[in-house]
């Protein structure tokens, strides 16, 4: 089981701040593919991965990051400001 957290407009598009998912994915990208296949709201939220950042267990990661042993994945837009 994996806790998946959504922030800012990602949360707005999906309609919830977090959920626990059962996944067979081995990477963040695989998890995204599974989520996109669920419903249109996920497909919309993950339609442009260049507009998203990801953290695995609260550490910034790439979409090819492995999920082995991970407990939490968070998706959020890039931070702006100074």
C-alpha angles and dihedrals in degrees: 000000000000130000111226118196127196125199137192115340092356089063090045093053095045094041100226136071098224145355139181114239135187108222140179091196118124096196138034089252090055090051090051090051090052092048093047090054092055103070143337093260090062092045089053094047092050098037094109112035091180086070092056138074126199136206125196113204089347095306122112110252143171125251089254091058114127120249097206107132094000118141101183138031122186127194122200141150119263114279116251134191132055 
